[in-house]
Amino acid sequence: MSDALPGFFQGTGMPDAAWWEALWPDPAAILSACGLTGGVNAIDLCAGDGWFTLPMAQRARHVLAVDLDPAMLGLARQRLSAQGITNCDFHAADATAVRELAAEPAGFVFLANVFHGVPDRTGLVRAIRDVLAPGGVLAIVNWHPRPREKTVVLGEPRGPKTELRMSPPQTIAAVEAGGLTPQRIVELPPYHYAALFQRTPS
């Protein structure tokens, strides 16, 4: 992956659709494993072309899709429109602007394959915490910290540079510093895990 626009988090960007779909053939199942339940307000941060946004909107009451790249959001909008889905708002913005963008508290926030590149992880988590409803879940999907040459999709190494990848304990420590409580780690074969966190009711 390469930084496609100024302001992109380090080592992130929307990959080619072919290998993304090969890696995630059933995005709805990933969302279920990450704790998305029906009827909640959900946020897809760094939504890209909407591969996860579509099944999220099919289950959630309302979805806020945020991405820095307007072109990617345009593809996401087309993807949902083709299915007649209207319960999603799209905003071209940095993920850290989620406080200003979320009109209502969210029960579920999803962040896939970008946390490794966030320069101020604590700040981003605090912003997410502010928009989570009490008991709401943050799901962070990360590449396991395996050598990049060993994470092969469609015959080529994929994902961020080896040195950028985060282990589950590293992810947990970063998110705890932002005020969310770790819940569990979910394995997402072949190369990923999801770290789930909750805003503990005060």
Buried (B, 14 or more C-beta within 10 A) or exposed (E): BEEEEEEBBEBBBBBEEEBBEEBBEEBBEBBEBBBBEEEBBBBBBBBBBBBBBBBBBBBBEBBBBBBBBEEBBBBBBEBBEEEEBEBBBBBBBBBBBBEEBBEEBBBBBBBBBBBBBBEEBBEBBBBBBEBBBEEBBBBBBBBBBEEBEEBBBEEEEBBBEBEBBBEBEBBBEBBBEBBBEBBEBBEBEEBBBBBBBBBEEE
